[in-house]
Amino acid sequence: MKPKSQIVNLPVYQPGKPIEEVKRELGLEQVIKLASNENPYGSSPAVLEAITRELANVSLYPDGSAVELTGVLAKHLGVERSNIIFGCGSDEIIALITRAFFLPGDETVMADQTFSVYKSNADIEGAVTIEVPLKDGTHDLSSMLAQINDRTKVVWVCNPNNPTGTIISEQELTSFMDRVPAHVMVVLDEAYYEFVTDADYPQSISLLERYPNLVILRTFSKIYGLASLRIGYGIARPEVIDLINRVREPFNTSRFGQAAATAALLDQKFVQECAELNASERDFLQNEFTRLGLPYFASQGNFIMVDLDMPSKDAFQSLLKQGIIVRPGFQVYPTYIRVSVGTPEQNRAFVKALENTLAEKAITSP
């Protein structure tokens, strides 16, 4: 068998280590996972009720067009139904965009430390990825613009950026979009949109009329707490959505995912409460990093990237033995870990474990 040459050495995506696996491997009874930017407060109580009602229909295919959910989301966002496409997480929308638009040899531009799924999907389609170094952990839009040429099909901007948590402002985004050629799609990944508290953050949906080449990605996996149900969405001009829809598989979101997302959308009180708790605890962790003398990127997401001045995999193992799972292994930032913002109890347990790790480092350092 002969696979595509471009996938032979393609790295397999490594998700955050599961709690159950850590308990089994290390014999721990209590494990806190702060690795995958999940909502530590779960999901709206209305979600479980919606899923329970949907159990009676488990033998039936889902609505391939997600009509009810599309209507609820369109009303929530203030857009038309034709502006929306759903996917098995926003990851699938990324894959659909690359499937629909990339030919081998096309070019795509992204940051050098951002969500890895952009590059892996571009690689699968044989596109050439141009990676532009972040500037102080933030997208360097001027340098990204300089890399655009006639072969460029898509530019990816993760805002807030995963893993650094930094944002670009609306003024920076519009200045960039004004100079991007009309033939180049700009995908603005806003998976962490609901966590942002900075007033300069773009209100991107209002920009769709101005920029026909803009595509916005969001998800129900983060603040809505539906990560296991895998449902995300894209927002764009109808003609762009139509093209992406042509390569979408039928029934790509489940009945349970659609029902849960509909219920979650209708409980914005829960979303607001989670956003406020996250902002408070994000401040707590950043203040603790300052106290400990640890550099970090000021975050607008539900995670923080912090420099421990030691190999991140060593820090990961030390914290893991104490029952704390974080995210290591960032190529451009080898001494940084990314930690999700948890509940107050989880965050304080993490800080205590981190202090132990730093103490161990001080003892073993020459």
Secondary structure in CASP SS format (residue, H / E / C, confidence):
PFRMAT SS
TARGET T0000
AUTHOR 0000-0000-0000
METHOD secondary structure of the structure
MODEL  1
M C 1.00
K C 1.00
P C 1.00
K C 1.00
S H 1.00
Q H 1.00
I H 1.00
V C 1.00
N C 1.00
L C 1.00
P C 1.00
V C 1.00
Y C 1.00
Q C 1.00
P C 1.00
G C 1.00
K C 1.00
P C 1.00
I H 1.00
E H 1.00
E H 1.00
V H 1.00
K H 1.00
R H 1.00
E H 1.00
L H 1.00
G C 1.00
L C 1.00
E C 1.00
Q C 1.00
V C 1.00
I E 1.00
K E 1.00
L C 1.00
A C 1.00
S C 1.00
N C 1.00
E C 1.00
N C 1.00
P C 1.00
Y C 1.00
G C 1.00
S C 1.00
S C 1.00
P H 1.00
A H 1.00
V H 1.00
L H 1.00
E H 1.00
A H 1.00
I H 1.00
T H 1.00
R H 1.00
E H 1.00
L H 1.00
A H 1.00
N H 1.00
V C 1.00
S C 1.00
L C 1.00
Y C 1.00
P C 1.00
D C 1.00
G C 1.00
S C 1.00
A C 1.00
V H 1.00
E H 1.00
L H 1.00
T H 1.00
G H 1.00
V H 1.00
L H 1.00
A H 1.00
K H 1.00
H H 1.00
L H 1.00
G C 1.00
V C 1.00
E C 1.00
R H 1.00
S H 1.00
N H 1.00
I E 1.00
I E 1.00
F E 1.00
G E 1.00
C C 1.00
G H 1.00
S H 1.00
D H 1.00
E H 1.00
I H 1.00
I H 1.00
A H 1.00
L H 1.00
I H 1.00
T H 1.00
R H 1.00
A H 1.00
F H 1.00
F C 1.00
L C 1.00
P C 1.00
G C 1.00
D C 1.00
E E 1.00
T E 1.00
V E 1.00
M E 1.00
A E 1.00
D C 1.00
Q C 1.00
T C 1.00
F C 1.00
S C 1.00
V H 1.00
Y H 1.00
K H 1.00
S H 1.00
N H 1.00
A H 1.00
D H 1.00
I H 1.00
E C 1.00
G C 1.00
A C 1.00
V E 1.00
T E 1.00
I E 1.00
E E 1.00
V E 1.00
P C 1.00
L C 1.00
K E 1.00
D C 1.00
G C 1.00
T E 1.00
H C 1.00
D C 1.00
L H 1.00
S H 1.00
S H 1.00
M H 1.00
L H 1.00
A H 1.00
Q C 1.00
I C 1.00
N C 1.00
D C 1.00
R C 1.00
T E 1.00
K E 1.00
V E 1.00
V E 1.00
W E 1.00
V E 1.00
C E 1.00
N C 1.00
P C 1.00
N C 1.00
N C 1.00
P C 1.00
T C 1.00
G C 1.00
T C 1.00
I C 1.00
I C 1.00
S C 1.00
E H 1.00
Q H 1.00
E H 1.00
L H 1.00
T H 1.00
S H 1.00
F H 1.00
M H 1.00
D H 1.00
R H 1.00
V C 1.00
P C 1.00
A C 1.00
H C 1.00
V C 1.00
M E 1.00
V E 1.00
V E 1.00
L E 1.00
D E 1.00
E C 1.00
A C 1.00
Y C 1.00
Y H 1.00
E H 1.00
F H 1.00
V C 1.00
T C 1.00
D C 1.00
A C 1.00
D C 1.00
Y C 1.00
P C 1.00
Q C 1.00
S H 1.00
I H 1.00
S H 1.00
L H 1.00
L C 1.00
E C 1.00
R C 1.00
Y C 1.00
P C 1.00
N C 1.00
L E 1.00
V E 1.00
I E 1.00
L E 1.00
R E 1.00
T E 1.00
F C 1.00
S C 1.00
K C 1.00
I C 1.00
Y C 1.00
G C 1.00
L C 1.00
A H 1.00
S H 1.00
L H 1.00
R C 1.00
I C 1.00
G E 1.00
Y E 1.00
G E 1.00
I E 1.00
A C 1.00
R C 1.00
P H 1.00
E H 1.00
V H 1.00
I H 1.00
D H 1.00
L H 1.00
I H 1.00
N H 1.00
R C 1.00
V C 1.00
R C 1.00
E C 1.00
P C 1.00
F C 1.00
N C 1.00
T C 1.00
S C 1.00
R H 1.00
F H 1.00
G H 1.00
Q H 1.00
A H 1.00
A H 1.00
A H 1.00
T H 1.00
A H 1.00
A H 1.00
L H 1.00
L C 1.00
D C 1.00
Q H 1.00
K H 1.00
F H 1.00
V H 1.00
Q H 1.00
E H 1.00
C H 1.00
A H 1.00
E H 1.00
L H 1.00
N H 1.00
A H 1.00
S H 1.00
E H 1.00
R H 1.00
D H 1.00
F H 1.00
L H 1.00
Q H 1.00
N H 1.00
E H 1.00
F H 1.00
T H 1.00
R H 1.00
L C 1.00
G C 1.00
L C 1.00
P C 1.00
Y E 1.00
F C 1.00
A C 1.00
S C 1.00
Q C 1.00
G C 1.00
N C 1.00
F E 1.00
I E 1.00
M E 1.00
V E 1.00
D E 1.00
L C 1.00
D C 1.00
M C 1.00
P C 1.00
S H 1.00
K H 1.00
D H 1.00
A H 1.00
F H 1.00
Q H 1.00
S H 1.00
L H 1.00
L H 1.00
K H 1.00
Q C 1.00
G C 1.00
I E 1.00
I E 1.00
V C 1.00
R E 1.00
P C 1.00
G C 1.00
F E 1.00
Q C 1.00
V C 1.00
Y E 1.00
P C 1.00
T C 1.00
Y E 1.00
I E 1.00
R E 1.00
V E 1.00
S E 1.00
V C 1.00
G C 1.00
T C 1.00
P H 1.00
E H 1.00
Q H 1.00
N H 1.00
R H 1.00
A H 1.00
F H 1.00
V H 1.00
K H 1.00
A H 1.00
L H 1.00
E H 1.00
N H 1.00
T H 1.00
L H 1.00
A H 1.00
E H 1.00
K H 1.00
A H 1.00
I H 1.00
T H 1.00
S C 1.00
P C 1.00
END
